[in-house]
Amino acid sequence: MPLQTIAPSALTKVAVGIDRPEDVVVAKDGRVFASDHQCAVAEILPDGSFRRMGPKGGAPNGINMDRQGRVLIANFGIYDREEGPLQRFDPASGQHETLLAEVGGKRLTSANYPVMDRAGNIWCANSTHAETWPQALDGRADGFIFVLRPDGSSEIVAEGLKFPNGMALSADEAFLFCAQTSGADVMRFAVLPGGKLGPGERYGPMLGKLQEAGGAQVAMADLGYTDGVGLDAEGNLWVCLPAANKVAAITPALEVVTVIDDPSGEVVNHPTNITWGGADLKDLYIGSIRAGYVLKGRSPVAGQPHVHQLA
């Protein structure tokens, strides 16, 4: 079934006034949570308002959830020049804890996005050890993916990446997809037994151009900096392109389809992550690094459920 485009006008702004809602996660019971720099996590209420939960600290970035309903938080330290650990917040008890602050002798400075598999492994990207944004996106390959296993062991499982960002697991968990922001592409890794990864390969084409220092100015619509990704039930990998105010999808045939495009940025302003919720998993939520709100709409196809949304 061909993907249908979603007009920006079909999207509704919710959680207006939230602070840098990089990501959204929808619990199995339908509760919706978003990143917020003023707390551990914010809950988006059914009427579109929001309430802040947990302590303020660092820069909550990509978020996800475990099967116990606890929110996994990748704290992006480079944004506030702080530590960038992997954290967890329990909305039921209010407990906020750091799960991992370093791995393989490397301090986590920019944990970006976590995803959990059915075995209980938490896969997460650490984007860079750069100190500033211009440095981080200059093409340096100092990013890595790490895993935190259920037994408490951790390991760097992929290195030499160009600002690894959003991630998604295939439905059968045979592959892990990871956006390379300053590669303008998505990498795919085979998931191996024991919480390990095989070598990475580019999945599909580059999704646009990169702005080169001293080079000709690239039009915003052509910028391909990739951010958050998510798989739908038909195997399409949706990819957020914040600099272009666009969301594209890589089909299983490796064709690229533009799903949402808002050149003006008046509604879809620097989209960074997408996720699905609702009883039919067709409620679409879009986070942003620039807009002070989350977008909600209806998706033409259901999302692939995360592990916490499975029966």
Helices and strands as residue ranges (DSSP letters): G 8-10, E 12-14, E 24-26, E 32-34, E 41-44, E 50-53, E 60-65, E 71-75, H 77-80, E 86-89, E 96-100, E 102-103, E 106-107, E 111-116, E 122-126, H 133-136, E 143-148, E 154-161, E 164-169, E 175-180, G 181-183, E 185-192, E 196-202, G 220-222, E 229-231, E 237-241, G 242-244, E 246-250, E 256-261, E 271-277, E 283-288, E 294-298, G 307-309
